[in-house]
């Protein structure tokens, strides 16, 4: 696989390509994605602790999977590929807007939650990204071996309720990556919409 990231302007229009580390060293804006995974069976969200050897944010908690689409790679292909590489979870994603009801039974639906821009400096490298946020929350729940993750990418995985997560972020925000909070807000809004559609009016889905 090529290691060229997609460079974008402030409107997320493609303006070129750059080798991954070069883009991070030169602080060039590029496209990224964040996947949130929620299990309706247990009412819990999956978090990953980034491997301690990562070139930034090692040991911090964040969403289930986050990475970058590469040059000449569709967003659907990269979501499937990266979630398999990091978590060992095999999927066949079809990207859908949360308000749509067009179900593809042979595909896994992953919902588009929106996108946001952020800049975060880590010394020798930085993240200057437009981050596309997705929510994977199949009605049948998640069933896979949670020990099959890539230990070069992930230190550990943890399932938490939304209530636990919101309290954790409020009490210890430095435990999380810089992009987690704005990404979580987008995913949480879509999750709330799904909960209302399922007539699940829980206190933690206000």
C-alpha positions as a Markdown table, in Angstrom:
| # | Residue | x | y | z |
|---|---|---|---|---|
| 1 | Unk | 0.0 | 0.0 | 0.0 |
| 2 | Unk | 1.2 | 3.5 | -0.8 |
| 3 | Unk | 1.9 | 5.7 | 2.2 |
| 4 | Unk | 0.8 | 9.0 | 0.6 |
| 5 | Unk | -1.8 | 11.0 | 2.4 |
| 6 | Unk | -4.4 | 13.2 | 0.8 |
| 7 | Unk | -3.7 | 16.9 | 1.2 |
| 8 | Unk | -6.7 | 19.2 | 1.4 |
| 9 | Unk | -7.6 | 22.9 | 1.6 |
| 10 | Unk | -9.7 | 24.3 | 4.4 |
| 11 | Unk | -12.9 | 23.2 | 2.5 |
| 12 | Unk | -11.6 | 19.6 | 2.3 |
| 13 | Unk | -10.9 | 19.8 | -1.4 |
| 14 | Unk | -8.0 | 17.6 | -2.6 |
| 15 | Unk | -4.9 | 19.8 | -3.5 |
| 16 | Unk | -2.2 | 17.1 | -3.6 |
| 17 | Unk | -0.5 | 14.2 | -1.9 |
| 18 | Unk | 2.4 | 13.8 | 0.5 |
| 19 | Unk | 4.3 | 11.0 | 2.2 |
| 20 | Unk | 2.9 | 10.4 | 5.6 |
| 21 | Unk | 5.7 | 11.5 | 7.9 |
| 22 | Unk | 6.6 | 14.4 | 5.6 |
| 23 | Unk | 3.0 | 15.7 | 5.9 |
| 24 | Unk | 3.2 | 15.5 | 9.7 |
| 25 | Unk | 6.7 | 17.1 | 10.0 |
| 26 | Unk | 5.8 | 20.0 | 7.5 |
| 27 | Unk | 2.4 | 20.6 | 9.2 |
| 28 | Unk | 0.5 | 20.1 | 6.0 |
| 29 | Unk | -3.3 | 19.8 | 6.2 |
| 30 | Unk | -4.5 | 16.4 | 5.3 |
| 31 | Unk | -7.6 | 14.2 | 5.4 |
| 32 | Unk | -8.1 | 11.8 | 8.3 |
| 33 | Unk | -10.9 | 9.7 | 9.8 |
| 34 | Unk | -12.1 | 8.5 | 13.3 |
| 35 | Unk | -14.4 | 5.5 | 13.8 |
| 36 | Unk | -16.5 | 5.1 | 16.9 |
| 37 | Unk | -17.9 | 1.6 | 17.7 |
| 38 | Unk | -21.0 | 1.2 | 19.9 |
| 39 | Unk | -22.5 | -2.1 | 20.9 |
| 40 | Unk | -26.3 | -2.0 | 21.3 |
| 41 | Unk | -26.3 | -5.3 | 23.1 |
| 42 | Unk | -24.2 | -4.1 | 26.0 |
| 43 | Unk | -24.9 | -0.3 | 25.5 |
| 44 | Unk | -21.1 | 0.4 | 25.6 |
| 45 | Unk | -18.7 | 2.2 | 23.4 |
| 46 | Unk | -15.2 | 0.8 | 22.5 |
| 47 | Unk | -12.1 | 2.8 | 23.3 |
| 48 | Unk | -8.5 | 2.1 | 22.4 |
| 49 | Unk | -5.4 | 3.1 | 24.2 |
| 50 | Unk | -2.8 | 4.1 | 21.6 |
| 51 | Unk | 0.4 | 2.0 | 21.7 |
| 52 | Unk | 3.1 | 3.7 | 23.7 |
| 53 | Unk | 5.5 | 3.6 | 20.8 |
| 54 | Unk | 3.3 | 5.7 | 18.5 |
| 55 | Unk | 5.1 | 8.8 | 17.1 |
| 56 | Unk | 2.6 | 11.0 | 19.1 |
| 57 | Unk | -0.1 | 10.6 | 21.7 |
| 58 | Unk | 1.2 | 7.2 | 22.8 |
| 59 | Unk | -0.6 | 5.7 | 25.8 |
| 60 | Unk | -3.6 | 8.1 | 25.4 |
| 61 | Unk | -7.2 | 6.9 | 25.1 |
| 62 | Unk | -9.2 | 7.6 | 21.9 |
| 63 | Unk | -11.9 | 6.2 | 19.7 |
| 64 | Unk | -11.9 | 2.7 | 18.4 |
| 65 | Unk | -9.9 | 3.4 | 15.2 |
| 66 | Unk | -8.4 | 6.4 | 13.6 |
| 67 | Unk | -6.1 | 6.8 | 10.6 |
| 68 | Unk | -5.8 | 8.4 | 7.2 |
| 69 | Unk | -7.2 | 7.5 | 3.7 |
| 70 | Unk | -4.4 | 7.1 | 1.2 |
| 71 | Unk | -3.9 | 8.3 | -2.3 |
| 72 | Unk | -6.3 | 6.5 | -4.7 |
| 73 | Unk | -8.1 | 4.8 | -1.8 |
| 74 | Unk | -11.8 | 5.2 | -1.3 |
| 75 | Unk | -13.1 | 6.1 | 2.1 |
| 76 | Unk | -15.0 | 2.8 | 2.4 |
| 77 | Unk | -12.0 | 0.8 | 1.4 |
| 78 | Unk | -9.7 | 2.5 | 3.9 |
| 79 | Unk | -12.3 | 2.2 | 6.8 |
| 80 | Unk | -12.5 | -1.6 | 6.2 |
| 81 | Unk | -8.8 | -2.0 | 5.8 |
| 82 | Unk | -7.7 | 0.1 | 8.8 |
| 83 | Unk | -10.2 | -1.4 | 11.2 |
| 84 | Unk | -9.0 | -4.9 | 10.2 |
| 85 | Unk | -5.3 | -3.9 | 10.6 |
| 86 | Unk | -5.8 | -2.3 | 14.0 |
| 87 | Unk | -8.6 | -4.3 | 15.6 |
| 88 | Unk | -8.7 | -7.5 | 13.7 |
| 89 | Unk | -12.4 | -6.8 | 13.0 |
| 90 | Unk | -13.6 | -7.9 | 9.5 |
| 91 | Unk | -16.2 | -5.5 | 8.0 |
| 92 | Unk | -17.7 | -4.7 | 4.6 |
| 93 | Unk | -18.7 | -1.1 | 5.2 |
| 94 | Unk | -21.3 | 0.9 | 3.3 |
| 95 | Unk | -21.2 | 4.6 | 4.3 |
| 96 | Unk | -24.6 | 6.0 | 5.0 |
| 97 | Unk | -26.0 | 9.3 | 6.3 |
| 98 | Unk | -27.7 | 8.8 | 9.7 |
| 99 | Unk | -31.1 | 10.1 | 8.6 |
| 100 | Unk | -31.3 | 7.6 | 5.7 |
| 101 | Unk | -33.2 | 4.3 | 5.9 |
| 102 | Unk | -31.6 | 2.6 | 2.9 |
| 103 | Unk | -30.5 | -0.7 | 4.4 |
| 104 | Unk | -28.0 | -3.0 | 2.6 |
| 105 | Unk | -28.3 | -6.4 | 4.3 |
| 106 | Unk | -25.2 | -7.7 | 2.7 |
| 107 | Unk | -23.1 | -4.8 | 4.0 |
| 108 | Unk | -22.2 | -3.3 | 7.3 |
| 109 | Unk | -23.6 | 0.2 | 7.7 |
| 110 | Unk | -21.3 | 2.8 | 9.1 |
| 111 | Unk | -22.8 | 6.2 | 9.7 |
| 112 | Unk | -21.3 | 9.5 | 8.5 |
| 113 | Unk | -21.3 | 11.9 | 11.5 |
| 114 | Unk | -19.6 | 14.9 | 10.1 |
| 115 | Unk | -16.1 | 16.3 | 10.0 |
| 116 | Unk | -14.1 | 19.0 | 11.7 |
| 117 | Unk | -10.7 | 20.7 | 11.4 |
| 118 | Unk | -8.0 | 20.8 | 14.1 |
| 119 | Unk | -4.3 | 21.5 | 14.6 |
| 120 | Unk | -2.2 | 20.0 | 17.3 |
| 121 | Unk | 1.5 | 20.4 | 17.7 |
| 122 | Unk | 3.5 | 17.5 | 19.3 |
| 123 | Unk | 7.0 | 19.0 | 18.9 |
| 124 | Unk | 8.8 | 17.4 | 15.9 |
| 125 | Unk | 5.4 | 16.5 | 14.3 |
| 126 | Unk | 1.9 | 17.9 | 14.3 |
| 127 | Unk | -1.6 | 16.9 | 13.3 |
| 128 | Unk | -3.2 | 19.4 | 10.9 |
| 129 | Unk | -6.3 | 17.4 | 9.8 |
| 130 | Unk | -9.8 | 17.5 | 8.5 |
| 131 | Unk | -11.2 | 14.6 | 10.4 |
| 132 | Unk | -14.2 | 12.6 | 9.0 |
| 133 | Unk | -16.1 | 11.0 | 11.9 |
| 134 | Unk | -18.0 | 7.7 | 11.6 |
| 135 | Unk | -20.2 | 5.6 | 13.9 |
| 136 | Unk | -20.5 | 1.8 | 13.6 |
| 137 | Unk | -23.4 | 0.6 | 15.7 |
| 138 | Unk | -25.0 | -2.6 | 14.3 |
| 139 | Unk | -28.3 | -3.6 | 15.8 |
| 140 | Unk | -27.0 | -7.1 | 16.3 |
| 141 | Unk | -24.2 | -5.9 | 18.5 |
| 142 | Unk | -20.4 | -6.5 | 18.0 |
| 143 | Unk | -19.1 | -10.1 | 18.2 |
| 144 | Unk | -15.4 | -10.6 | 17.6 |
| 145 | Unk | -12.3 | -11.6 | 19.5 |
| 146 | Unk | -11.3 | -8.3 | 21.2 |
| 147 | Unk | -7.8 | -9.8 | 21.9 |
| 148 | Unk | -7.0 | -9.9 | 18.2 |
| 149 | Unk | -5.9 | -6.2 | 17.9 |
| 150 | Unk | -2.5 | -5.1 | 16.5 |
| 151 | Unk | -0.3 | -4.4 | 19.5 |
| 152 | Unk | 2.0 | -2.2 | 17.4 |
| 153 | Unk | -1.0 | 0.2 | 17.1 |
| 154 | Unk | -3.1 | -0.5 | 20.2 |
| 155 | Unk | -2.0 | -1.0 | 23.8 |
| 156 | Unk | -5.4 | -2.1 | 25.0 |
| 157 | Unk | -9.1 | -1.9 | 24.3 |
| 158 | Unk | -11.9 | -1.0 | 26.8 |
| 159 | Unk | -15.7 | -1.0 | 26.6 |
| 160 | Unk | -17.4 | 1.8 | 28.6 |
| 161 | Unk | -20.9 | 3.1 | 28.9 |
| 162 | Unk | -21.6 | 6.6 | 27.6 |
| 163 | Unk | -22.2 | 7.8 | 31.2 |
| 164 | Unk | -18.9 | 6.5 | 32.3 |
| 165 | Unk | -17.1 | 8.0 | 29.3 |
| 166 | Unk | -18.6 | 11.5 | 29.8 |
| 167 | Unk | -17.6 | 11.5 | 33.4 |
| 168 | Unk | -14.1 | 10.3 | 32.6 |
| 169 | Unk | -13.5 | 12.9 | 29.9 |
| 170 | Unk | -14.8 | 15.6 | 32.3 |
| 171 | Unk | -12.6 | 14.5 | 35.2 |
| 172 | Unk | -9.4 | 13.6 | 33.3 |
| 173 | Unk | -9.4 | 15.2 | 29.9 |
| 174 | Unk | -5.6 | 14.7 | 29.6 |
| 175 | Unk | -6.2 | 11.0 | 29.4 |
| 176 | Unk | -7.5 | 11.4 | 25.8 |
| 177 | Unk | -6.1 | 12.5 | 22.5 |
| 178 | Unk | -6.6 | 16.0 | 21.3 |
| 179 | Unk | -9.1 | 15.0 | 18.6 |
| 180 | Unk | -11.2 | 12.8 | 20.8 |
| 181 | Unk | -13.6 | 15.3 | 22.3 |
| 182 | Unk | -14.7 | 17.1 | 19.1 |
| 183 | Unk | -15.0 | 13.7 | 17.3 |
| 184 | Unk | -17.0 | 12.2 | 20.2 |
| 185 | Unk | -19.4 | 15.1 | 20.1 |
| 186 | Unk | -20.3 | 14.4 | 16.4 |
| 187 | Unk | -20.6 | 10.6 | 17.1 |
| 188 | Unk | -22.6 | 11.2 | 20.2 |
| 189 | Unk | -25.2 | 13.4 | 18.4 |
| 190 | Unk | -25.8 | 10.6 | 15.9 |
| 191 | Unk | -26.0 | 8.0 | 18.6 |
| 192 | Unk | -28.6 | 10.1 | 20.4 |
| 193 | Unk | -30.6 | 10.2 | 17.2 |
| 194 | Unk | -30.4 | 6.4 | 16.9 |
| 195 | Unk | -31.4 | 6.0 | 20.5 |
| 196 | Unk | -34.5 | 8.2 | 20.0 |
| 197 | Unk | -35.4 | 6.2 | 16.8 |
| 198 | Unk | -35.2 | 3.0 | 18.9 |
| 199 | Unk | -37.4 | 4.6 | 21.6 |
| 200 | Unk | -34.5 | 4.3 | 24.1 |
| 201 | Unk | -34.9 | 7.4 | 26.1 |
| 202 | Unk | -32.1 | 6.8 | 28.6 |
| 203 | Unk | -30.8 | 9.6 | 30.9 |
| 204 | Unk | -27.3 | 9.4 | 29.2 |
| 205 | Unk | -28.9 | 10.0 | 25.7 |
| 206 | Unk | -30.3 | 13.5 | 26.5 |
